[in-house]
Amino acid sequence: MVLNRHQPEALLIHLSDDALLGEPGVRQAIATALFQERSLSLGLAAKFSGLGVAGFIQHVSRLGIPVVSGSADTVKADADFAEAWRKESS
């Protein structure tokens, strides 16, 4: 535990600590918090949570956390780029 003026500020855990990470919901909670802060990508957060990408998208969507960030224009531009890349790769 990290203290700031004798008040708890953070908790550090080793990611191989199966005792804590094996508790129900702990992996999902950590992955959700890190994804919401944009410290983990969607794919890495999903993998860490153990849900898979589709399941993690549903999970964060139910919590009101946007999966895609940016304006409608940037999202459309990204989707257009991905579609063009997919066609080139085929």
C-alpha positions in Angstrom: 0.0 0.0 0.0 1.3 3.5 -0.9 0.4 6.2 1.6 0.2 9.9 1.1 0.4 11.8 4.4 -0.7 8.6 6.2 -3.7 8.1 3.9 -3.9 5.2 1.5 -3.4 6.4 -2.0 -2.5 3.3 -4.0 -2.3 -0.5 -3.8 0.5 -2.3 -5.6 0.1 -6.0 -6.4 2.3 -8.4 -8.3 0.4 -9.6 -11.4 1.4 -13.1 -10.7 -0.4 -13.1 -7.4 -3.0 -15.7 -8.1 -4.5 -15.4 -4.6 -5.8 -11.9 -5.3 -6.2 -12.0 -9.1 -8.1 -15.3 -8.8 -10.9 -13.7 -6.8 -14.1 -13.2 -8.8 -14.2 -9.9 -10.7 -10.8 -8.7 -9.7 -9.2 -9.1 -13.2 -12.3 -7.5 -14.8 -12.2 -4.6 -12.4 -8.5 -3.9 -13.0 -8.8 -4.3 -16.7 -11.8 -2.0 -16.8 -10.0 0.7 -14.8 -6.9 0.6 -16.9 -8.9 0.6 -20.1 -11.0 3.6 -18.9 -7.8 5.5 -18.2 -6.4 4.4 -21.6 -3.5 2.7 -19.9 -4.4 -0.5 -21.7 -5.7 -1.0 -25.2 -9.0 -2.8 -25.8 -7.3 -6.0 -26.8 -4.9 -6.1 -23.9 -7.7 -5.2 -21.4 -9.9 -7.9 -22.8 -7.1 -10.4 -22.6 -6.2 -9.5 -19.0 -9.9 -9.6 -18.0 -10.3 -13.1 -19.4 -13.5 -12.1 -21.3 -12.4 -11.9 -24.9 -12.8 -8.8 -27.0 -16.6 -9.1 -27.6 -17.3 -9.9 -24.0 -15.1 -7.0 -22.7 -16.8 -4.6 -25.1 -20.2 -5.6 -23.7 -18.9 -5.4 -20.2 -17.5 -1.8 -20.5 -20.5 -0.7 -22.6 -22.9 -1.8 -19.8 -20.8 0.4 -17.5 -21.1 3.4 -19.8 -17.5 3.4 -20.8 -17.0 4.3 -24.5 -15.1 1.7 -26.5 -14.3 4.2 -29.2 -13.0 7.6 -28.4 -12.9 10.7 -30.6 -15.3 12.6 -32.7 -17.6 11.1 -35.3 -15.3 12.4 -38.0 -12.2 10.7 -36.6 -14.1 7.4 -36.0 -15.3 7.5 -39.6 -11.8 8.2 -40.9 -10.4 5.3 -38.8 -13.1 3.0 -40.2 -12.5 4.1 -43.8 -8.8 3.5 -43.3 -9.4 0.1 -41.8 -11.7 -0.8 -44.7 -9.1 0.3 -47.3 -6.4 -1.6 -45.6 -8.5 -4.7 -45.5 -9.2 -4.5 -49.2 -5.5 -4.0 -50.0 -4.6 -7.0 -47.8 -7.0 -9.4 -49.5 
